[in-house]
Amino acid sequence: MNKRSFLKSLAVAGLGTSLIPQEAKAFSLDNLDFSAEDIWDQLRKVYRLNPDYINLENGNYCFLPEETLEKYMAHIRDINYQAAYYMRTVQFDNKAKSAAAVAALLGASAEEVVLTRNTTESLDLIISGYPWSPGDEAIYANQDYGTMQTMFELAAKRWGVKTVKIDIPTHPKNDEEVIEVYRKAITPKTKLMMVPHIVNITGHILPVRKIADMAHEHGVEIMLDGAHAVGQFTFDLHELDCDYYGSSLHKWLSVPLGCGMLFVKKEKIAKIEPLLAPGNLELKTILYLNQIGTHPVATDLTVLDAIEFHNRIGGKKKEERLRFLQKYWSDQVREYPGIAVNTPKESERCCGIGNVWVEKMTPADMGKVLFEKYKIYTAPIDGAGIKGVRVCPNVFTSTSELDHLVKALKEMAG
């Protein structure tokens, strides 16, 4: 059973009775005592959690806390009320303010960041707009996101680009082992390499600054896929010294669906051609790359609300909690017979995402049993040398829920 079939089977399976009862209505962060020892238990009340299963797939899309959701709905109502007046007056100014807030969160300049609809759009803008010549080479990994790989394949068809694929070691002994894989793939014709800030299928955080330094020494530009980075762990874009960066804000930052960001180093903006023509072809700013036509502008406004919510928790505090949750369950099964953890153990190489395989089962069967027998929802992964299910808790996940996961995995392993 492939992933698509697995998801369809869940859709028709039906949901059982509540495993873990929840309060029906969540409440604001204003009601929380951040100095209390039970702060994370309190934080669960800010979310409306589905009581029919334990959601451990918050990497695809992390739903909004009730406080942010209500603000989002208010933006929708207000824009519906103002209608064309809003669209023709302040929509672009407000979108710019939200992009500037994302830039500030990530240590970048407002002149270098625009809002997109997702990571795929962000990185596709770079790949499709790059000044390729026939014979130029691009490097990426088998563990990169599938549609980013196929975008490079499309570039190969269109412009004669040669694609070079590498394999990222799952459990490297040191940073140099990862860097060397990319270094060996470089030739005098290499122009651009795409590197995942965090590998989406395993949760492996790469030493991207060191990779960037190595790439630049060879005259190669670096584009980082940070789909799962923003909102999961803290970093500074300028300190990473990448040339291009894309992320999806509807994942770990809990912005409404369909919102991403693109960073382009200021001096690199002029070399990229837009995918869709802007109204002014003489435009010299990053907005030159950001023409998407009419779109759901209420999402743009909610970016500010999501960042406010994130900052009130604290980016570093959230990162530490997510890493604790991942290691809480993975360390309990890492050495268990018949179970393989596909996420590095070292704290600097991981955060909230984990991947685990019960070796006698296919990933699809693992996902099916976890959901149907144990009411735990995960994402089966079977490809790029990785077998298992991806486990993505979030700040509302409890250790008792993860105890249930550990118990299930051990029973499944026999």
Secondary structure, 3 states (H helix, E strand, C coil): CCHHHHHHHHHHHCCCCCCCCCCCCCCCHHHCCCCCCCHHHHHHHHCCCCCCCEECECCCCCCCCHHHHHHHHHHHHHHHHHCHHHHHHCHHHHHHHHHHHHHHHCCCCHHHEEEECCHHHHHHHHHHHCCCCCCCEEEEECCCCHHHHHHHHHHHHHHCCEEEEECCCCCCCCHHHHHHHHHHHCCCCEEEEEEECECCCCCCECCHHHHHHHHHHCCCEEEEECCCCCCCCCCCHHHHCCCEEEEECCCCCCCCCCCEEEEECHHHHHHCCCCCCCCCCCCCCHHHHCCCCCCCHHHHHHHHHHHHHHHHHCHHHHHHHHHHHHHHHHHHHCCCCCEEECCCCCHHHCCCCEEEEECCCCHHHHHHHHHHCCCEECEEEEECCEEEEEEECCCCCCHHHHHHHHHHHHHHHC
